Amino acid sequence: MAGDRYRLEVVVEDGAAAVVIGASASKVHTMPPGLSASQSVTLRVGEGASLEYYPGLCIPFPGADISQRVSVDLAASARFAMLDTWAAGRVERGEHGAFRRISTRTRIAVGGRPVYRDALELASESPGIDGHGALEGFRHVLSGIWRPTEDRQAREVSAPGLLMAEGSVERGRYARGLALRGIDLITLGRGLIQDQRVRWGLAPLPLERFSSAFS
């Protein structure tokens, strides 16, 4: 809601493992002009520890103004995964682009050394919100990172209503995706999560059991 200031802190101690999954999609409600909401997420993962952070889809209502900052600090031997997904409004209600502002930035450091930065800045009054370098006419956005993993060549996936690029970052991989339909974004996200768990030698996550955001 307007004026809300959320703070989330997750600390995984040395040798421990945790999976954090949003129980459902997050809704950012309509706000009067001049008011906004924010969320600050701090994630710390110790030596030999593992954290997977999958908050689920965030949906801004008309007039919503939301700012998110995610700060991740990893030990050198830590394992980390994160998948962040956004809708450009309640698309099925014809409210695409009716939000006021979406601002989200992610910073990841290993042993205090920056290794990854990601940002999404969208404003409804921007004339190019659906143009090149923005949403390209799509309605949903995905951003993910997994570390460590084996080196992988950059690849692109293009299908009707879906576009994804995947590349390597120091000892890890990242993915950025755009989808026209929410179900296609969810399917893409589930596939990326389960693929990496297989590569880590872990069992698939029953995401639908814990979260309606992945069903």
Biotite code that builds the C-alpha atoms (Angstrom):
import biotite.structure as struc

atoms = struc.array([
    struc.Atom([0.000, 0.000, 0.000], chain_id="A", res_id=1, res_name="MET", atom_name="CA", element="C"),
    struc.Atom([0.986, 3.662, -0.309], chain_id="A", res_id=2, res_name="ALA", atom_name="CA", element="C"),
    struc.Atom([3.568, 4.586, 2.315], chain_id="A", res_id=3, res_name="GLY", atom_name="CA", element="C"),
    struc.Atom([4.570, 0.997, 3.122], chain_id="A", res_id=4, res_name="ASP", atom_name="CA", element="C"),
    struc.Atom([8.269, 0.413, 3.743], chain_id="A", res_id=5, res_name="ARG", atom_name="CA", element="C"),
    struc.Atom([9.125, -3.280, 3.849], chain_id="A", res_id=6, res_name="TYR", atom_name="CA", element="C"),
    struc.Atom([12.439, -4.696, 5.029], chain_id="A", res_id=7, res_name="ARG", atom_name="CA", element="C"),
    struc.Atom([13.374, -8.339, 4.542], chain_id="A", res_id=8, res_name="LEU", atom_name="CA", element="C"),
    struc.Atom([16.632, -9.801, 5.822], chain_id="A", res_id=9, res_name="GLU", atom_name="CA", element="C"),
    struc.Atom([17.692, -13.414, 5.312], chain_id="A", res_id=10, res_name="VAL", atom_name="CA", element="C"),
    struc.Atom([20.917, -14.737, 6.845], chain_id="A", res_id=11, res_name="VAL", atom_name="CA", element="C"),
    struc.Atom([22.086, -18.279, 6.031], chain_id="A", res_id=12, res_name="VAL", atom_name="CA", element="C"),
    struc.Atom([24.893, -19.273, 8.366], chain_id="A", res_id=13, res_name="GLU", atom_name="CA", element="C"),
    struc.Atom([27.953, -21.299, 7.336], chain_id="A", res_id=14, res_name="ASP", atom_name="CA", element="C"),
    struc.Atom([27.019, -24.744, 6.042], chain_id="A", res_id=15, res_name="GLY", atom_name="CA", element="C"),
    struc.Atom([23.258, -24.183, 6.210], chain_id="A", res_id=16, res_name="ALA", atom_name="CA", element="C"),
    struc.Atom([20.773, -24.235, 3.328], chain_id="A", res_id=17, res_name="ALA", atom_name="CA", element="C"),
    struc.Atom([17.472, -22.431, 2.757], chain_id="A", res_id=18, res_name="ALA", atom_name="CA", element="C"),
    struc.Atom([14.899, -21.935, 0.029], chain_id="A", res_id=19, res_name="VAL", atom_name="CA", element="C"),
    struc.Atom([12.693, -18.830, 0.282], chain_id="A", res_id=20, res_name="VAL", atom_name="CA", element="C"),
    struc.Atom([9.577, -18.823, -1.914], chain_id="A", res_id=21, res_name="ILE", atom_name="CA", element="C"),
    struc.Atom([6.826, -16.204, -2.071], chain_id="A", res_id=22, res_name="GLY", atom_name="CA", element="C"),
    struc.Atom([3.488, -17.797, -1.153], chain_id="A", res_id=23, res_name="ALA", atom_name="CA", element="C"),
    struc.Atom([1.670, -15.905, -3.904], chain_id="A", res_id=24, res_name="SER", atom_name="CA", element="C"),
    struc.Atom([2.087, -13.032, -6.326], chain_id="A", res_id=25, res_name="ALA", atom_name="CA", element="C"),
    struc.Atom([2.744, -9.654, -4.682], chain_id="A", res_id=26, res_name="SER", atom_name="CA", element="C"),
    struc.Atom([0.253, -6.859, -5.392], chain_id="A", res_id=27, res_name="LYS", atom_name="CA", element="C"),
    struc.Atom([1.245, -3.190, -5.342], chain_id="A", res_id=28, res_name="VAL", atom_name="CA", element="C"),
    struc.Atom([-2.035, -1.335, -4.898], chain_id="A", res_id=29, res_name="HIS", atom_name="CA", element="C"),
    struc.Atom([-3.215, 1.943, -6.413], chain_id="A", res_id=30, res_name="THR", atom_name="CA", element="C"),
    struc.Atom([-1.645, 4.999, -4.756], chain_id="A", res_id=31, res_name="MET", atom_name="CA", element="C"),
    struc.Atom([-2.542, 8.696, -4.689], chain_id="A", res_id=32, res_name="PRO", atom_name="CA", element="C"),
    struc.Atom([-0.172, 10.983, -6.618], chain_id="A", res_id=33, res_name="PRO", atom_name="CA", element="C"),
    struc.Atom([3.025, 11.716, -4.710], chain_id="A", res_id=34, res_name="GLY", atom_name="CA", element="C"),
    struc.Atom([2.908, 8.545, -2.598], chain_id="A", res_id=35, res_name="LEU", atom_name="CA", element="C"),
    struc.Atom([4.914, 5.366, -3.100], chain_id="A", res_id=36, res_name="SER", atom_name="CA", element="C"),
    struc.Atom([5.977, 2.095, -1.465], chain_id="A", res_id=37, res_name="ALA", atom_name="CA", element="C"),
    struc.Atom([9.404, 0.507, -1.107], chain_id="A", res_id=38, res_name="SER", atom_name="CA", element="C"),
    struc.Atom([11.001, -2.818, -0.283], chain_id="A", res_id=39, res_name="GLN", atom_name="CA", element="C"),
    struc.Atom([14.555, -3.405, 0.923], chain_id="A", res_id=40, res_name="SER", atom_name="CA", element="C"),
    struc.Atom([15.873, -6.981, 0.711], chain_id="A", res_id=41, res_name="VAL", atom_name="CA", element="C"),
    struc.Atom([19.183, -7.995, 2.305], chain_id="A", res_id=42, res_name="THR", atom_name="CA", element="C"),
    struc.Atom([20.492, -11.531, 1.734], chain_id="A", res_id=43, res_name="LEU", atom_name="CA", element="C"),
    struc.Atom([23.652, -12.888, 3.368], chain_id="A", res_id=44, res_name="ARG", atom_name="CA", element="C"),
    struc.Atom([25.024, -16.376, 2.687], chain_id="A", res_id=45, res_name="VAL", atom_name="CA", element="C"),
    struc.Atom([27.957, -17.855, 4.629], chain_id="A", res_id=46, res_name="GLY", atom_name="CA", element="C"),
    struc.Atom([30.768, -20.220, 3.681], chain_id="A", res_id=47, res_name="GLU", atom_name="CA", element="C"),
    struc.Atom([29.522, -23.502, 2.235], chain_id="A", res_id=48, res_name="GLY", atom_name="CA", element="C"),
    struc.Atom([25.925, -22.287, 2.649], chain_id="A", res_id=49, res_name="ALA", atom_name="CA", element="C"),
    struc.Atom([23.131, -22.178, 0.074], chain_id="A", res_id=50, res_name="SER", atom_name="CA", element="C"),
    struc.Atom([20.203, -19.806, -0.509], chain_id="A", res_id=51, res_name="LEU", atom_name="CA", element="C"),
    struc.Atom([17.579, -19.889, -3.239], chain_id="A", res_id=52, res_name="GLU", atom_name="CA", element="C"),
    struc.Atom([15.329, -16.807, -3.300], chain_id="A", res_id=53, res_name="TYR", atom_name="CA", element="C"),
    struc.Atom([12.173, -16.941, -5.452], chain_id="A", res_id=54, res_name="TYR", atom_name="CA", element="C"),
    struc.Atom([9.758, -14.180, -4.381], chain_id="A", res_id=55, res_name="PRO", atom_name="CA", element="C"),
    struc.Atom([7.242, -14.720, -7.188], chain_id="A", res_id=56, res_name="GLY", atom_name="CA", element="C"),
    struc.Atom([5.529, -12.338, -9.591], chain_id="A", res_id=57, res_name="LEU", atom_name="CA", element="C"),
    struc.Atom([4.994, -8.695, -8.579], chain_id="A", res_id=58, res_name="CYS", atom_name="CA", element="C"),
    struc.Atom([1.908, -7.003, -10.057], chain_id="A", res_id=59, res_name="ILE", atom_name="CA", element="C"),
    struc.Atom([1.510, -3.195, -9.928], chain_id="A", res_id=60, res_name="PRO", atom_name="CA", element="C"),
    struc.Atom([-2.045, -1.793, -9.973], chain_id="A", res_id=61, res_name="PHE", atom_name="CA", element="C"),
    struc.Atom([-2.937, 1.469, -11.783], chain_id="A", res_id=62, res_name="PRO", atom_name="CA", element="C"),
    struc.Atom([-1.078, 4.413, -10.250], chain_id="A", res_id=63, res_name="GLY", atom_name="CA", element="C"),
    struc.Atom([1.288, 2.184, -8.253], chain_id="A", res_id=64, res_name="ALA", atom_name="CA", element="C"),
    struc.Atom([4.791, 3.469, -7.501], chain_id="A", res_id=65, res_name="ASP", atom_name="CA", element="C"),
    struc.Atom([7.199, 0.835, -6.142], chain_id="A", res_id=66, res_name="ILE", atom_name="CA", element="C"),
    struc.Atom([10.931, 0.901, -5.445], chain_id="A", res_id=67, res_name="SER", atom_name="CA", element="C"),
    struc.Atom([12.893, -2.250, -4.566], chain_id="A", res_id=68, res_name="GLN", atom_name="CA", element="C"),
    struc.Atom([16.548, -2.633, -3.621], chain_id="A", res_id=69, res_name="ARG", atom_name="CA", element="C"),
    struc.Atom([18.109, -6.093, -3.260], chain_id="A", res_id=70, res_name="VAL", atom_name="CA", element="C"),
    struc.Atom([21.560, -6.411, -1.679], chain_id="A", res_id=71, res_name="SER", atom_name="CA", element="C"),
    struc.Atom([23.257, -9.826, -1.683], chain_id="A", res_id=72, res_name="VAL", atom_name="CA", element="C"),
    struc.Atom([26.493, -10.623, 0.139], chain_id="A", res_id=73, res_name="ASP", atom_name="CA", element="C"),
    struc.Atom([27.993, -14.050, -0.509], chain_id="A", res_id=74, res_name="LEU", atom_name="CA", element="C"),
    struc.Atom([30.939, -15.874, 0.985], chain_id="A", res_id=75, res_name="ALA", atom_name="CA", element="C"),
    struc.Atom([33.389, -17.241, -1.593], chain_id="A", res_id=76, res_name="ALA", atom_name="CA", element="C"),
    struc.Atom([32.068, -20.815, -1.334], chain_id="A", res_id=77, res_name="SER", atom_name="CA", element="C"),
    struc.Atom([28.382, -19.901, -1.050], chain_id="A", res_id=78, res_name="ALA", atom_name="CA", element="C"),
    struc.Atom([25.724, -21.100, -3.489], chain_id="A", res_id=79, res_name="ARG", atom_name="CA", element="C"),
    struc.Atom([23.017, -18.653, -4.516], chain_id="A", res_id=80, res_name="PHE", atom_name="CA", element="C"),
    struc.Atom([20.001, -18.459, -6.811], chain_id="A", res_id=81, res_name="ALA", atom_name="CA", element="C"),
    struc.Atom([17.473, -15.697, -7.374], chain_id="A", res_id=82, res_name="MET", atom_name="CA", element="C"),
    struc.Atom([14.573, -15.208, -9.773], chain_id="A", res_id=83, res_name="LEU", atom_name="CA", element="C"),
    struc.Atom([12.708, -11.888, -9.885], chain_id="A", res_id=84, res_name="ASP", atom_name="CA", element="C"),
    struc.Atom([9.574, -11.449, -12.038], chain_id="A", res_id=85, res_name="THR", atom_name="CA", element="C"),
    struc.Atom([7.351, -8.447, -12.760], chain_id="A", res_id=86, res_name="TRP", atom_name="CA", element="C"),
    struc.Atom([4.148, -7.757, -14.635], chain_id="A", res_id=87, res_name="ALA", atom_name="CA", element="C"),
    struc.Atom([3.505, -4.411, -16.315], chain_id="A", res_id=88, res_name="ALA", atom_name="CA", element="C"),
    struc.Atom([0.134, -4.204, -14.574], chain_id="A", res_id=89, res_name="GLY", atom_name="CA", element="C"),
    struc.Atom([-2.968, -6.371, -14.372], chain_id="A", res_id=90, res_name="ARG", atom_name="CA", element="C"),
    struc.Atom([-2.672, -7.322, -18.005], chain_id="A", res_id=91, res_name="VAL", atom_name="CA", element="C"),
    struc.Atom([-5.870, -9.381, -18.235], chain_id="A", res_id=92, res_name="GLU", atom_name="CA", element="C"),
    struc.Atom([-7.848, -6.331, -17.054], chain_id="A", res_id=93, res_name="ARG", atom_name="CA", element="C"),
    struc.Atom([-6.389, -4.162, -19.772], chain_id="A", res_id=94, res_name="GLY", atom_name="CA", element="C"),
    struc.Atom([-4.199, -2.228, -17.321], chain_id="A", res_id=95, res_name="GLU", atom_name="CA", element="C"),
    struc.Atom([-0.875, -2.722, -19.072], chain_id="A", res_id=96, res_name="HIS", atom_name="CA", element="C"),
    struc.Atom([1.385, 0.250, -18.343], chain_id="A", res_id=97, res_name="GLY", atom_name="CA", element="C"),
    struc.Atom([-1.144, 1.904, -15.984], chain_id="A", res_id=98, res_name="ALA", atom_name="CA", element="C"),
    struc.Atom([1.298, 1.830, -13.030], chain_id="A", res_id=99, res_name="PHE", atom_name="CA", element="C"),
    struc.Atom([3.217, 5.023, -12.256], chain_id="A", res_id=100, res_name="ARG", atom_name="CA", element="C"),
    struc.Atom([6.714, 3.642, -11.669], chain_id="A", res_id=101, res_name="ARG", atom_name="CA", element="C"),
    struc.Atom([8.648, 0.404, -11.168], chain_id="A", res_id=102, res_name="ILE", atom_name="CA", element="C"),
    struc.Atom([12.228, 0.741, -9.926], chain_id="A", res_id=103, res_name="SER", atom_name="CA", element="C"),
    struc.Atom([14.179, -2.333, -8.873], chain_id="A", res_id=104, res_name="THR", atom_name="CA", element="C"),
    struc.Atom([17.920, -2.805, -8.535], chain_id="A", res_id=105, res_name="ARG", atom_name="CA", element="C"),
    struc.Atom([19.987, -5.797, -7.469], chain_id="A", res_id=106, res_name="THR", atom_name="CA", element="C"),
    struc.Atom([23.582, -5.777, -6.214], chain_id="A", res_id=107, res_name="ARG", atom_name="CA", element="C"),
    struc.Atom([25.565, -8.972, -5.578], chain_id="A", res_id=108, res_name="ILE", atom_name="CA", element="C"),
    struc.Atom([28.988, -9.060, -3.935], chain_id="A", res_id=109, res_name="ALA", atom_name="CA", element="C"),
    struc.Atom([31.271, -11.991, -3.125], chain_id="A", res_id=110, res_name="VAL", atom_name="CA", element="C"),
    struc.Atom([33.564, -11.418, -0.170], chain_id="A", res_id=111, res_name="GLY", atom_name="CA", element="C"),
    struc.Atom([32.724, -7.728, -0.406], chain_id="A", res_id=112, res_name="GLY", atom_name="CA", element="C"),
    struc.Atom([33.713, -7.535, -4.105], chain_id="A", res_id=113, res_name="ARG", atom_name="CA", element="C"),
    struc.Atom([30.946, -6.564, -6.583], chain_id="A", res_id=114, res_name="PRO", atom_name="CA", element="C"),
    struc.Atom([30.282, -9.277, -9.191], chain_id="A", res_id=115, res_name="VAL", atom_name="CA", element="C"),
    struc.Atom([26.795, -8.493, -10.533], chain_id="A", res_id=116, res_name="TYR", atom_name="CA", element="C"),
    struc.Atom([24.417, -5.569, -11.027], chain_id="A", res_id=117, res_name="ARG", atom_name="CA", element="C"),
    struc.Atom([20.900, -5.569, -12.432], chain_id="A", res_id=118, res_name="ASP", atom_name="CA", element="C"),
    struc.Atom([18.296, -2.807, -12.807], chain_id="A", res_id=119, res_name="ALA", atom_name="CA", element="C"),
    struc.Atom([14.772, -2.349, -14.109], chain_id="A", res_id=120, res_name="LEU", atom_name="CA", element="C"),
    struc.Atom([13.427, 1.197, -14.381], chain_id="A", res_id=121, res_name="GLU", atom_name="CA", element="C"),
    struc.Atom([9.991, 1.706, -15.933], chain_id="A", res_id=122, res_name="LEU", atom_name="CA", element="C"),
    struc.Atom([7.707, 4.744, -15.789], chain_id="A", res_id=123, res_name="ALA", atom_name="CA", element="C"),
    struc.Atom([4.272, 4.881, -17.349], chain_id="A", res_id=124, res_name="SER", atom_name="CA", element="C"),
    struc.Atom([4.796, 8.418, -18.657], chain_id="A", res_id=125, res_name="GLU", atom_name="CA", element="C"),
    struc.Atom([7.869, 7.320, -20.638], chain_id="A", res_id=126, res_name="SER", atom_name="CA", element="C"),
    struc.Atom([6.894, 7.284, -24.336], chain_id="A", res_id=127, res_name="PRO", atom_name="CA", element="C"),
    struc.Atom([9.163, 4.321, -25.037], chain_id="A", res_id=128, res_name="GLY", atom_name="CA", element="C"),
    struc.Atom([7.919, 1.880, -22.390], chain_id="A", res_id=129, res_name="ILE", atom_name="CA", element="C"),
    struc.Atom([6.961, -0.621, -25.105], chain_id="A", res_id=130, res_name="ASP", atom_name="CA", element="C"),
    struc.Atom([9.786, 0.312, -27.458], chain_id="A", res_id=131, res_name="GLY", atom_name="CA", element="C"),
    struc.Atom([13.328, -0.877, -28.087], chain_id="A", res_id=132, res_name="HIS", atom_name="CA", element="C"),
    struc.Atom([15.407, -1.274, -24.942], chain_id="A", res_id=133, res_name="GLY", atom_name="CA", element="C"),
    struc.Atom([12.327, -1.392, -22.720], chain_id="A", res_id=134, res_name="ALA", atom_name="CA", element="C"),
    struc.Atom([9.504, -3.955, -22.895], chain_id="A", res_id=135, res_name="LEU", atom_name="CA", element="C"),
    struc.Atom([9.599, -4.456, -26.684], chain_id="A", res_id=136, res_name="GLU", atom_name="CA", element="C"),
    struc.Atom([5.813, -4.834, -26.659], chain_id="A", res_id=137, res_name="GLY", atom_name="CA", element="C"),
    struc.Atom([5.872, -7.589, -24.021], chain_id="A", res_id=138, res_name="PHE", atom_name="CA", element="C"),
    struc.Atom([3.969, -7.542, -20.716], chain_id="A", res_id=139, res_name="ARG", atom_name="CA", element="C"),
    struc.Atom([6.130, -9.487, -18.233], chain_id="A", res_id=140, res_name="HIS", atom_name="CA", element="C"),
    struc.Atom([9.796, -9.327, -17.217], chain_id="A", res_id=141, res_name="VAL", atom_name="CA", element="C"),
    struc.Atom([12.094, -11.992, -15.727], chain_id="A", res_id=142, res_name="LEU", atom_name="CA", element="C"),
    struc.Atom([15.572, -11.632, -14.244], chain_id="A", res_id=143, res_name="SER", atom_name="CA", element="C"),
    struc.Atom([17.533, -14.505, -12.704], chain_id="A", res_id=144, res_name="GLY", atom_name="CA", element="C"),
    struc.Atom([21.015, -15.414, -11.544], chain_id="A", res_id=145, res_name="ILE", atom_name="CA", element="C"),
    struc.Atom([22.587, -18.680, -10.336], chain_id="A", res_id=146, res_name="TRP", atom_name="CA", element="C"),
    struc.Atom([26.034, -19.039, -8.788], chain_id="A", res_id=147, res_name="ARG", atom_name="CA", element="C"),
    struc.Atom([28.231, -21.040, -8.932], chain_id="A", res_id=148, res_name="PRO", atom_name="CA", element="C"),
    struc.Atom([27.688, -23.030, -12.068], chain_id="A", res_id=149, res_name="THR", atom_name="CA", element="C"),
    struc.Atom([29.805, -24.257, -14.925], chain_id="A", res_id=150, res_name="GLU", atom_name="CA", element="C"),
    struc.Atom([30.647, -21.875, -17.735], chain_id="A", res_id=151, res_name="ASP", atom_name="CA", element="C"),
    struc.Atom([27.908, -21.782, -20.342], chain_id="A", res_id=152, res_name="ARG", atom_name="CA", element="C"),
    struc.Atom([27.846, -20.141, -23.714], chain_id="A", res_id=153, res_name="GLN", atom_name="CA", element="C"),
    struc.Atom([25.458, -17.256, -24.221], chain_id="A", res_id=154, res_name="ALA", atom_name="CA", element="C"),
    struc.Atom([22.192, -18.291, -25.834], chain_id="A", res_id=155, res_name="ARG", atom_name="CA", element="C"),
    struc.Atom([18.908, -16.765, -26.889], chain_id="A", res_id=156, res_name="GLU", atom_name="CA", element="C"),
    struc.Atom([15.425, -18.258, -26.942], chain_id="A", res_id=157, res_name="VAL", atom_name="CA", element="C"),
    struc.Atom([12.822, -16.714, -29.209], chain_id="A", res_id=158, res_name="SER", atom_name="CA", element="C"),
    struc.Atom([9.299, -18.071, -29.565], chain_id="A", res_id=159, res_name="ALA", atom_name="CA", element="C"),
    struc.Atom([5.869, -16.532, -30.162], chain_id="A", res_id=160, res_name="PRO", atom_name="CA", element="C"),
    struc.Atom([5.210, -14.319, -27.128], chain_id="A", res_id=161, res_name="GLY", atom_name="CA", element="C"),
    struc.Atom([8.565, -15.097, -25.499], chain_id="A", res_id=162, res_name="LEU", atom_name="CA", element="C"),
    struc.Atom([12.115, -13.769, -25.636], chain_id="A", res_id=163, res_name="LEU", atom_name="CA", element="C"),
    struc.Atom([15.032, -14.783, -23.383], chain_id="A", res_id=164, res_name="MET", atom_name="CA", element="C"),
    struc.Atom([18.772, -14.192, -23.271], chain_id="A", res_id=165, res_name="ALA", atom_name="CA", element="C"),
    struc.Atom([21.148, -16.164, -21.078], chain_id="A", res_id=166, res_name="GLU", atom_name="CA", element="C"),
    struc.Atom([24.822, -15.515, -20.431], chain_id="A", res_id=167, res_name="GLY", atom_name="CA", element="C"),
    struc.Atom([27.738, -16.073, -18.079], chain_id="A", res_id=168, res_name="SER", atom_name="CA", element="C"),
    struc.Atom([28.845, -13.971, -15.149], chain_id="A", res_id=169, res_name="VAL", atom_name="CA", element="C"),
    struc.Atom([31.827, -14.782, -12.933], chain_id="A", res_id=170, res_name="GLU", atom_name="CA", element="C"),
    struc.Atom([31.327, -18.439, -11.834], chain_id="A", res_id=171, res_name="ARG", atom_name="CA", element="C"),
    struc.Atom([27.634, -18.197, -12.630], chain_id="A", res_id=172, res_name="GLY", atom_name="CA", element="C"),
    struc.Atom([24.930, -17.527, -15.186], chain_id="A", res_id=173, res_name="ARG", atom_name="CA", element="C"),
    struc.Atom([22.175, -14.987, -15.577], chain_id="A", res_id=174, res_name="TYR", atom_name="CA", element="C"),
    struc.Atom([18.932, -14.886, -17.559], chain_id="A", res_id=175, res_name="ALA", atom_name="CA", element="C"),
    struc.Atom([16.739, -12.031, -18.723], chain_id="A", res_id=176, res_name="ARG", atom_name="CA", element="C"),
    struc.Atom([13.345, -12.764, -20.232], chain_id="A", res_id=177, res_name="GLY", atom_name="CA", element="C"),
    struc.Atom([10.276, -11.045, -21.675], chain_id="A", res_id=178, res_name="LEU", atom_name="CA", element="C"),
    struc.Atom([6.886, -12.682, -22.108], chain_id="A", res_id=179, res_name="ALA", atom_name="CA", element="C"),
    struc.Atom([3.543, -11.590, -23.454], chain_id="A", res_id=180, res_name="LEU", atom_name="CA", element="C"),
    struc.Atom([1.521, -13.901, -21.188], chain_id="A", res_id=181, res_name="ARG", atom_name="CA", element="C"),
    struc.Atom([2.053, -14.495, -17.490], chain_id="A", res_id=182, res_name="GLY", atom_name="CA", element="C"),
    struc.Atom([1.771, -18.268, -17.863], chain_id="A", res_id=183, res_name="ILE", atom_name="CA", element="C"),
    struc.Atom([4.656, -18.273, -20.344], chain_id="A", res_id=184, res_name="ASP", atom_name="CA", element="C"),
    struc.Atom([6.817, -16.291, -17.914], chain_id="A", res_id=185, res_name="LEU", atom_name="CA", element="C"),
    struc.Atom([5.976, -18.686, -15.066], chain_id="A", res_id=186, res_name="ILE", atom_name="CA", element="C"),
    struc.Atom([6.769, -21.711, -17.243], chain_id="A", res_id=187, res_name="THR", atom_name="CA", element="C"),
    struc.Atom([10.087, -20.172, -18.267], chain_id="A", res_id=188, res_name="LEU", atom_name="CA", element="C"),
    struc.Atom([10.985, -19.398, -14.657], chain_id="A", res_id=189, res_name="GLY", atom_name="CA", element="C"),
    struc.Atom([10.119, -22.883, -13.438], chain_id="A", res_id=190, res_name="ARG", atom_name="CA", element="C"),
    struc.Atom([12.274, -24.398, -16.157], chain_id="A", res_id=191, res_name="GLY", atom_name="CA", element="C"),
    struc.Atom([15.285, -22.238, -15.279], chain_id="A", res_id=192, res_name="LEU", atom_name="CA", element="C"),
    struc.Atom([14.977, -23.073, -11.570], chain_id="A", res_id=193, res_name="ILE", atom_name="CA", element="C"),
    struc.Atom([14.642, -26.821, -12.066], chain_id="A", res_id=194, res_name="GLN", atom_name="CA", element="C"),
    struc.Atom([17.383, -26.959, -14.706], chain_id="A", res_id=195, res_name="ASP", atom_name="CA", element="C"),
    struc.Atom([19.890, -25.395, -12.331], chain_id="A", res_id=196, res_name="GLN", atom_name="CA", element="C"),
    struc.Atom([18.884, -27.654, -9.443], chain_id="A", res_id=197, res_name="ARG", atom_name="CA", element="C"),
    struc.Atom([19.593, -30.664, -11.656], chain_id="A", res_id=198, res_name="VAL", atom_name="CA", element="C"),
    struc.Atom([23.012, -29.216, -12.465], chain_id="A", res_id=199, res_name="ARG", atom_name="CA", element="C"),
    struc.Atom([23.645, -28.814, -8.737], chain_id="A", res_id=200, res_name="TRP", atom_name="CA", element="C"),
    struc.Atom([22.610, -32.431, -8.104], chain_id="A", res_id=201, res_name="GLY", atom_name="CA", element="C"),
    struc.Atom([19.470, -31.410, -6.199], chain_id="A", res_id=202, res_name="LEU", atom_name="CA", element="C"),
    struc.Atom([15.940, -32.785, -6.448], chain_id="A", res_id=203, res_name="ALA", atom_name="CA", element="C"),
    struc.Atom([13.355, -30.668, -8.292], chain_id="A", res_id=204, res_name="PRO", atom_name="CA", element="C"),
    struc.Atom([11.438, -28.182, -6.142], chain_id="A", res_id=205, res_name="LEU", atom_name="CA", element="C"),
    struc.Atom([7.664, -28.773, -5.815], chain_id="A", res_id=206, res_name="PRO", atom_name="CA", element="C"),
    struc.Atom([7.084, -25.059, -6.439], chain_id="A", res_id=207, res_name="LEU", atom_name="CA", element="C"),
    struc.Atom([3.325, -25.401, -6.997], chain_id="A", res_id=208, res_name="GLU", atom_name="CA", element="C"),
    struc.Atom([2.973, -26.964, -3.547], chain_id="A", res_id=209, res_name="ARG", atom_name="CA", element="C"),
    struc.Atom([4.387, -23.934, -1.776], chain_id="A", res_id=210, res_name="PHE", atom_name="CA", element="C"),
    struc.Atom([3.330, -21.021, -3.987], chain_id="A", res_id=211, res_name="SER", atom_name="CA", element="C"),
    struc.Atom([0.399, -20.082, -6.176], chain_id="A", res_id=212, res_name="SER", atom_name="CA", element="C"),
    struc.Atom([2.797, -17.698, -7.978], chain_id="A", res_id=213, res_name="ALA", atom_name="CA", element="C"),
    struc.Atom([4.351, -20.692, -9.783], chain_id="A", res_id=214, res_name="PHE", atom_name="CA", element="C"),
    struc.Atom([1.163, -22.583, -10.687], chain_id="A", res_id=215, res_name="SER", atom_name="CA", element="C"),
])
